[in-house]
Amino acid sequence: MSADSHPTLPPVRLHSDAELARDALGAPLFARAVRLARWAGPGTRVGVGGELAGDQLPEAAAVLGLDADDADSAGYASQAWRVAVDTGLVDVTEPEDDGGESGDGGESGAEGVEGVEGAEERFGTAAPGEDLALVTSGAPGDVLDLWLAALDTVLADAAVPDLDDLVDALDAGGEIDFDRLDWNPGREADFLDGVLANLYLLTVTEGGAADGPIPLPVLAASMVVPDDMGEPTDAVLEQVSDAMMRLDDQFRQLEPIGLVQFRPVDEELMAEADGPLDAETGGGAGSTGGVGEADDEDVSRYGMVRLTPLGLYGIRARMLEAGVDAPAVGELAEKGADVLLDAVSLYSENAAQAEIEQWLAGREQPAAAAELLAAARGDDEGGPLRRLRCQQALAPAGPEAEPAVRSVLDDPELGGLARVWLAERGVSDVPAPDPEMVFWLTVDTIAAQLAADGETEELPLLMETLTAHHAGFFEQVWRVEHPSTAYVLEAMGRLHPDRKAAKEARKAAFKARSRRPA
């Protein structure tokens, strides 16, 4: 997976390792691989590459409880065996290659030819692997490592064309003509990785599709339709249709390993379609376009997919391996407050709150409050948002935190925050702030809101509220020694709902810029 597309992703809420390990053991394909590993023994024969001998596939299918007369059963058994071998659940000893030599003198002739033609096919052996014991006696993390290895195998298989396409692409010599097949292994693997990365992003993005399945046309469009394209052309829609059908086949293969929940494209819809499926899309990953305007049942006919909790874990693990910053809620619980506040400054409010709650859970309130306040200091660009997250972290704190909060009442950066916290709890002996602190806190508060959410609809009202009770506010605020003073005043000049106040803000911003050294 590329680390360039989304260098920093929203944090994901993962289930516990124990829950995920149970999900892994319950995934149909992984469970079949475990059953075949337990079945493997002295009588198990394998060919070159470790594949199960063809005449043993019916027995393997029966072990899995599959109907040996069903044409698909042998394929299911073969796939489960391959997963068992690739994960180390089964150890195989491949057949020895005699190199085609004949006897001690290398004799040739009719007798030698007869020996070759009459030679029996060689087989290797198989036995349960050492890692099989981890399924029952290993830690949850051991089970998840085995499942991740199984996932790698399934993803590699899913990127391979189906058998009919491979047969059609064989040349006269029996070799695959890759030009005719129009298949590049690296390109196909990258395409599938990109699809799964987009599915992950849609799932973890707040306000996205985390609570429901994603229509397959949306996912296909996210890989095909350029972000800046308005109405897709017929050629682009045909590419989306082709991508949908590739994904339909691939997600069918990925569902048994527990990665996704998948509703395939309606076969009747494919039968009704004259040429490519008419799945109109309006753009990138966040839009369903024409399909989205239909009712839910119509949309679902084009296929629906969602990552399972185990799938979220698996895709995140692959992203981390690729160097992508894919945080998970709770992973900062053992870090210092400075690391916590810097990290959650990039999170949405809800995600930040969830991370902060887990950080606080393992700490005594007085020490935690003191550590948070110390980490909130700083006149760097990230300071305002750190202080906002600090205030958010201290909001649920009880009286035990009061001494730490009181200790910063005279701090020029934290004194305003401390007064707000104490006032919200009805403390009566809080000293009034001086005008400089009031102006500094106003600038810091607006700078934090801009950093957190940008220019929202609520921000003008906040600006009006913060400035309404101070006569001559803009005549004084430009002198505030805060690194964001000019930036905040410029924003107020654009957003303040009172036109006169907005004009005064622009003048004050010019003064603030002028007084700062170049």
N, C-alpha and C positions, 0 to 999 in steps of 0.2 A: 504494500500500500504506500502511496506517495505521501511524504511528509509535507509537501508544498501546498496542497489544496486548502487544508484547514490547519495551520500551524498550532492554533490553540482552540480547542473545542469546549463547549459547555460541559460542566461536570455531570457525570452520569450517576444515578442511584443504583447501585448493584445490590443484589441479594447476598446473603452471607455465603461464605465458601461451602458450608455444610448444605445449605439449600441448593446451591448450584451443583454440588457433587451429586445430590440425589436426582436432580434433573438430568445430569449427564448419564447416570446409570440407567435412568428410565428412557433415554432416547432409543428408539427402536433399533437403529443400525448399530449403535454402540453395544446395546444389550445382546444383539445377535453375535457380534464379534466376540464378546465374553463367553457366550455359550459354546461357540465353535472352538475357542481356545481350551475350554475345559474338556471338550470332546476329543481333541487331538491326542494321538497316542502312537504306539509302535506300528499300528496298521495304517496310519495316515500316510499317503504318498503325495509328493509334490514334484512338479516339474521345474525346469529352469526358470528362475525368477520367483520361485516359491509358490506358484499358483497351484491350486488343488487339482489333483488328477480328475479328468472329466468323468470317469466312471464312479467317482466318490461324491460328486455333486448331489445326486439324488439322496444319498444317505445323509449328507450335510443338511440338505433341505428338510429332511424328516426330523433331524435333531432340532431344527428351528421351528418345527411345528407347521411347516409349509406343505402344501399339496405337491407331491413329487410329480404328478401328472400335469400340473400347471406350467405352461411354457416359461413363465417369469420366475419360477421358484429357483431354478439353477442360477439365474442372474443375481437374485437376492443373496443366495448362498455364496456365490463367488465374490460379490462385493463385500460381504461381511468377513469372509476369509481374508481378503486383501487388507481390510482395515485391521484385523487381528495381527497380521504379519507386520504391517507398517508401524503399528504402535508398540510392538514388542510383547504383545499378549501371547504370541506364538513364536517359538524359535524354529527356524527351518534349516535343514542341511540340504543344500541343493545337490542334484546328481553329479557325480564326477564325470568329467569329459575325458575320454580316452584318447582324444586327439586324432582318432581315425587310424591309429597304428594297428598293424596286424601281426601278432605273435612277436617272437624275438628276433626274427630275421627280416621282417618287413616283406614277407612273401606276397606276391600278387598272383593274378591268374584267376581261373574260374573258381577254384576253391576259396580264394580270398574274397572274391565278389560275393559268393554264396554266404560267406560268413558275415559280411556287412549287411546284405539284404535280409538275412534271417535273424539279425541281432535283435534282441528284445529292447523295447524302449526303456531307457533308464529313468529311475525315479529317486528322489531324495526323501528324506524323512522329516517329520514335524513332531513337536512336543510343546506342551504348555511352557510359556516363557516365564522368566523370573518376575517380570512386571505384573503377571496375572494375580499374584498374591496381593498387590496393592489395591485391587478392586475391593477386597473385603477387609484387609488389615492396614491399609495405608491411610494417611491423613486425607482430608478433603482436597488439599492442594495436590496430592499425588494423583487422585482420580481426575482432577481437572487437567493436569498435565497430559495424562493419557488421552483425555477427550480432545484436547487441542491438537495432539498428534493425529487423531482420527479426523478432525476437521480439516487439517492440511491435505490429507488423502482425498477426502470428498471434494474439496475445492479444486484440487488438481483434476479429478475426474470430470467435474462439472464444466471445466474449461475446454474439454475435448469434444469435437463434433460427434454427433450420433453415428451409429454403425452404418446406417444407409448412406450417409454422406461420405464416410470413409471408403466404403465399397465402390461408390461412384467415382471416387478420385484415384483408384488404383490404375497404374499404367500397365502396359503390356507385360512388363517384367515383374509385376506384383508389388512394386514400390508405390508409396503414396506420392502423388503429384500435388505438392503443397500449393503451387500456383493455381492449379485447377480447383483445389479445395477452397482457396481463398481463406486460409487459416494460418495464423501466425501464433504459435503457443504463447509467446510473451505478451503479444497484444491482447489475446483473449483473457489471459490471467489478469492483466492490468484493467481490462474492461470490467471483469467481475469484481475485482477489488474496489474499483471506483463506484460501482453500483452499491456495494455493501457499505462503503464509506458514506455515500449520500443517504442511504437508508438509516445508518447510525445517526447522522447529523439531523435528519428529519425527526428522529425519535427523541433525541436528547435536547433539542432546541425548545426552550420554554415558549409555549404558545404555538408549537408546531403540531406534529401528528402523533405525539407520544401516547395518547389515549386511544388511538384507533389504528386500523390497518391502512396502509398506503396503497392507493390504486396503482396498478402496474403501469398504466400510461404515464402517470406522473414520474415514476422512477425512470422509465425509458426516456422521457423527455429531458430529465435532468442530465442525461448522458449525451443527448443528441442535439437538442435545441439550444442555440447560443443565447446567453442571458440577455443580450441586447436586441434580440429578434422580436419584432412585433407579431405579425400574423405569419405563422409557419407556411412555407411553400409546400406544394404537393410533394416535391422531392424529399423535403425534411420530414413530412408526415409519413412518407413511405419508410424512411429510415427508422422513425419511431415505431412503426408497426413491426418492422423486422426485429428491432431490439426487444419489443414486447414478447415476440415469439421465442427469441433466444432466452429471455429471462424466464418465461413460462417453463421451458424445459429445465433450466438450471435450478430454479427454486423447487421444482418437483424432486430433484436430486438432493437438495440441501435440507429439505424438511425432515427426512428420517434421522438425521444426525442431531436434531433438536435445535438447529440454528434459527429457523423461522416457522411461523404459522402461515400457511399458504392456501389460498383458494385459487385454483387454476383458472385459466381463461375458459369460458364456457365453450365446450366442443360444438354445441349447436350454433353458437355465434360464428365459429370458424367455418362451419359447413355452410352457413348462410352468406358469408362474406364472398364477394366477387372480387378477387384480388386481395391486396393488403387490407387488414382490418382498418376500418375508418375510425381510428381513435384520435379524434382531434385534441390537440393540446395547445394551451395558450402560452407556453413559455417554459421556464425553468422548473427547478425542483419544488417550488412552493405553489404551483398552479396546476389545476386540472383542465383549464380551458373549457372546450366544448363538452368534454366528458363530465366535468364537474357540474355542469348545468343540468344534467339529467338527474333522475331520482337515484336513491342509493342502490336499488336493485339493479338498475341499468349499469351503473358504474361497476358494481361487483362482478358483472359478467365479463368484464375485461381483465379480471384477476385482481386479487388483493393480497398484500403481504405485510407482515410485521415481524420484527425481531422479537424473539423470546427473551426472557431474562438471561438465559444461558447464552443466547445469541449476542446480546449486548456485551456480556463478559468476553465472549470469544473474539468479536470484532475489535473490541478495545485492546485485548491482548495482542492482536496482530498489528494494530496501529502503534502501540507502544514499541513493539519490536522494530517497526519501520521508522521510529524516531518522531512520531507524531505526539504532541502534547495532548493527551486525552485524560483529563483529571477525573477522579471519582470522589463522590461525597464521602467524607470520613477519613481520607488518606492524610489529612493534615492534623489529625487528632494528637499526634505525638510531637508536632513541630512547635516552634516558638511562636509567640504572638506576632512578631514581626513578619514571619513567613506567612502566617494566617492572613493578616490584614492585607499584605501585598497581593496574595492570591485571590482572596474573595473580592478585592476591588474590581476584578475583571468579571465577576459572576453577576448574574441577575440577582435581584433582591431576595427572591425565594431560595435560590440555590445558596446564596451567601448565608442566609439564616440557617439553613439545614447544616451547612459546614460548621458554622459558629456553635450551634447547639451541641454537636458532637465534640467539638474542642472543649467546650465548657464542662461537659458531662464528667470528665475525669479529673477535674481540678477543684480546689477549694476556692470559694468566691473571692475572699480578700486578695489572695495571691494572683488569681486570674485577672481581677480588675486592675491591680497595679501593673501587671505585665502588659495588658491591653493599652492602658493609658500611656505607658512609656513608649510602646511601639507606634502610637498614633502621632507622636511628635514628628516635625520635619517641615522644612520650607521648600521641599522639592515639588515637582509637578503632581506627584501622586498623593501628597499630603492631605488635601481636602477630602478625597474619597476614603483614605484610610481612617480619618476622623469620623466620617459618616458611618463607616462599618463598625468602628469602635463604639459609637453611640448606639448602633443597632445591637451590638453584642452585649452592652451593659443594660439594655432596656429591661430584660427579665430579672436582673440581679436584685437581690433583696437588701435588707439593712446591713448585712455583713460587708457589703462593698462600700458602704458610706465613708469609712475612714480613708480609703484609697482615693475616692472621688474628692473628698474635702482637701486632701493634700495637694491638689493641683489648682485650687481656686485662684491662686495668684499667678499661675502660669499663663503667659500671654497667648499661647496656642490652645490650651486646654481649659482655661478658666471659664470661657463661655459655655463649653460643653458640660463642664461640671455643674454650673449654675442651672442649666436646663434640666439636668438629671435630678438634682436636689429639689428643684421647684415642682417637678412632676410628682414627687413623693410627698409634697406638702410640708417640707422642712421650712420652718419660719425664720431661722436665724441666718439666712443666706445673705451675704453682703451684696449690695447693688453693684453692677459692673460700671466701670467708668466709660465715657463715650467712646474712647479709642477701642476698647474691647468690644463694644456693641457693633461698631462699624467693621472691625476685623472679623467678627463672627458672621456678620451678614455676608461679607465677601466670601468667606470660607464656605458658608452654607450653599450659596448659589454656585460656586465653583464645583462643589461636590456633586450637586444635582446635575450640572452640565456634564460632568465626567461620567456619572452613573447612567443617565438616560438620554442625554442630549437635550435638544430644544423641544420638550414635550408641551402638550396643550395646557398642563397644569402649571408650568413654570411662570408664565406671566402673572398669574394670581399670587404665586409665592413672592414674586418680586414686589408686587403692589403691597402685599401684607407686610413685608419686611421693611419697606421704606415709608409707609404711610404715617407712622407715628413719630417721625423724626423731621422736624422743621429744618430746612436747609441741608437735607441729607447729601445732595450731590455737590454742594459747596464744600463739604468736608471730606467725603468718602475718598476722593481721589488722592488724598494724602496718606491713606492707610498703607502701612508697610507690609504688604502681602504680595507674593509673587504673581497672583492672579487678579490683582485689582483692575488693571486696564482691560484684561480679557473679559472680566465679569461686567464692567461698565459698557463695553462694546455690545455684549449680549443684551444688556438692559436697554440699550439704545435701539436695538432691533425689536425687542419683545415686550417691553413695558406697555401695558394697555392704555396708559395715560399719555397722550401725545406730547404734552408739555414736559412731563417727567422723562419721556424718551429722548426729547431734544436735550434736556439738561444732562442726561446720562452720556450722550455722545460728546458734549462739550467736556464733561468730566473725564471721559476716556482719553480725549486728546491731551488734557493736562497731565493725566497719569502717565501717558506715553512720553510726554515731553520731559518730565522730571526724572525719568529713569535713565541711567547712563547707557550710552550706545554700546 
